[in-house]
Amino acid sequence: MPKPAEWTDDQLREAVARSTSWRSTARALGLAPGSTHRIQRRAREIQIDVAHMRGNPRWSPDRLREAIDASSSWVEVARHMGAARSELERIRGAARRLGLASDHLDDVRAATDPPMPIAPRLSRLPQAAELLASAWFILSGHQVSVPTAPCLFDLIASRGGSHCRVQVKTTTHRDRDGHWIVMISRRPYQRESSGGREPYDPDEIDAFFVMTGSGELFLIPVVAVAGRISIAVDCYRQYSVGAIGDLFRADDVGGARAG
């Protein structure tokens, strides 16, 4: 049996008359946005006039053409269409599909994109960690390889015929005593993200390259922390290899050649 409507035909007529999109019609009837197909079908069945609807996000070709002709930028086009800035790329795509001339319009990116950030943020450290670790190893005279398939190490550092399988870790968390705490464990691939963590198998990786929120760098052999889930990295000072800033203070800068 079809689910009975939570609204009457008269309520639908009134909601359509007061709305300019099917989403706003759904909201006027107290429905979720995903219910638009139901009200559109019923509107066709009882022949409600919807000529004023813009059919978000599907705009009529004539309306889009008129908006483009009357505008000098894509932002103005969106304004003429009654659309949000978040819909600009859809509008541009629709114009391209329809072959509408838009060379006279300003680039949408110049009007909408915020300035490029010029300051690093500590919250982005995990995303930058592998690149920073690779840079450290390369500047230290190693060759760096990155696996193309998922595995337990993030990179392989090679030098003089020896190879080190490295798992890169970061931490921006201190405990009550001010020690940096880093998780040196993993969640098995087959488990939910909320599942328990397991230590790395010492036969699968050789070392952890750890970066702290203060820029300190550690290269800790896996055998030194085997079986552990987390560590206070400050307790492993013997494995400190400097800081991120040291990457730009190489001891042979004076003798290096440009190129």
N, C-alpha and C positions, 0 to 999 in steps of 0.2 A: 504494500500500500504506500502511495506517495505521502511524504510528510506534509501535514497541513500547514498552510501559511500562517505566520504570526501576525499578519497584517491583512487588511481588507483591500479590495480594488480601489475604493475611494481614497484610502490612505496612500496607496501607491500613486494614484493620479496627483494628489496634492504634493507628495514628496518629489515627484518628477517635475512638476510645475515650478517648485521652489529651488531646484538643484540644477547645476550645470555639468555634472558628471555622474556616472553610475556609482562611484564611490561615495559621493556626497548624498546620493539618493539612499544608498544602503545605511549610511549613518543616520539620516533623517528617520528611517524606519527602525532604528535600534539594532541593526544587523552588522555582522562582521564584514570587512571588505571582500572576503572570499565569497560572499553571497550574491555578488552582482549578477552572475549568470542566471540565477533564479528570477530576479526581478526583471531582468531584460527579457527573458522568455515570456513572462506574464504580461509585460508591457506590449509585446508584439501580439500576443493572443487577444488582448482587449483593445488593441489599436490605439494606444496612447500616443499623442503627438510628442516626438522627441527631437524635433528639428533643432531645438536650441541647445541640445546636449553636445558637449565636445568629445564625449566618448573616451575619456582619459584611460590610457595614454594614446589612443588612436584618433588623430585629428583628421578632419576632412582635407583633401588636397586643396580645395578652393580656399578654405580658411587659412591654411598654411601658406599658400601662395600670396594671399592678400597681406598676411602678417609680414612676410619677407619683403614684399614690395614697399611696405610702409615703414620699414625699419632700417636703421643704419648699423645695428649690431645684433648679435644673437640674443643678448640679454633683452633687447627691445622686442625681438620676435617672441620670446617666452612671455613677456609682459602682455603683448597683444593677444597671445593665445590663452592667457589666464593660467599659465603653467608655472611651476616652481623652477628655480635654478637647477635643482637636482635633475630635472627632466631635459636639460639642454642637449645632452648627447643623443637622446632619443629624437628630439626635434631635428637635430642635424642629420641623423641617420634617415629619418623620414624624408627630409628634403633631398638627400642624395638619391634615395631609391626612386623618388618621383622625378628626378632630373631637373629640379628647380634651380634657376640661376641665383647664386648667393655670393658672388665674388665681391659685391659691394659691402658685405657685412664684415665688421671687425671680427678678429679671431676671438672665439669664446674664451680661450685660455687667458688672454690678456685681461679680460674683464672679471674672471671668476677665480683664477688661481691665486692663493695667498703667496706672499714672498717666500722664497726658499729659506728654510731655517739655516742659521749660520752658527749655531751653538750645539755641540753634542749633548745628548741627554743620557743619563745613566740608565734609564729604563730601556734603552736600545742596546745595551751591552751584549745581551745574549745573541742578538742578530749579527753583531759585528765580531763576535768572539773568534770564529773560525778564521776570518780574514786576518785579524790581528795576530792570531797564533801562527798562521802561515807566514806572515811578514816577519815575525820574530825568528822563525826557523830559517827562512831564506836569508835574512841579514846575518844569521849565525853560520852561514856556509852550507846549509842543508839544501837538498832538493826535496820539494814537497809534492806529494801525490794525493789526490782526493778521490775516494771511491765513488763509482758511478751507480752503485746499488746499495741499498740499506745494509749496514753492518754495525758492529759494536764500536768501531773506532771512527773518528772524524777525518783523520788524515794520516799519512805515512811520511815521516821525515827520514831521509836517507843521506848518509855521508860516509865516505870511505868504505863502502861495501856493507855497512851495517844499516839496519832499518828499525825504526821505532814506530809502533802503532799507537797513535795518540788519541785520547778522548778529551775534548775541550770542555771545560766547565767554568762557570762564572758564579759570582755571588755578590749580591748587594744587601745582604742581611747580616747584622751583627747580633750576638747574644747579649745578655745582660752585662757581661764583663767586657764588652767591646770587641770580642773576637769575631772575625769573619767566619761564618758557617757556610760550608759548601756541600751540596748533595753530590756524592760520588757513587750514586746508585742509579738504577733504571727501573722502569716499568716494562715487563715483558710485552712484546708486541701484541700478543693475543689477548691481553687483559684490558679491562676498562681503565680509563685514565684515573679513576678513583681507587684502583686496586693498590695492593701493597708494592713496595719497592724491593728490589733485589740487588745485592752487590754484583759488580762486574766479575766475570771469570778471569782470573789472572793469566789463563792460557789464551785469552782472546784479545787482550790489549797489553801494552807495555808501560804506558805512563799516562798520567793526567796532567794536562796543561791548564792551570787554574788562573783566572783573572779575578781580582777583587774590585769592589767598588771604589777603592782608592787608587787603582791602577797598578797594584803590585802583581807580579808574575811569579808563578811557581811551576816547576816541572818535577812532579812527584812520581817516582817509580810505583807501579801498581803493587809490587810486593810489600811496599812500606805501609800500605793501607788496605791490603787484601781483606775482604770479608766485611768491611765497614760500609755503612749506609751514608753517613755524613761525617765530616771532620771539622774541627776548628783549625783552619789552614794556618793560622799564626803559630801553631805548635809544630809546624814543619819548616821552620826557618832555614834549616840546612839545605832545603831544596829551592830556596828563593833564587830567581834568575834576574832580578832587577825589577824594573817598572816600565810601563808603556812609554813613558817619556824617554827612556834610555834608547828607544829605537832611533831617536834623532840625535844621539850623542855618541855615535860610533867612534872608536879610537883611531880609525884610519882615515877620517874625513879629510885631513890636510893633504894626504897623498893620493886621494881619489881623483880620477879624471872625469870630466864631464862627458856625457854621451849616453 
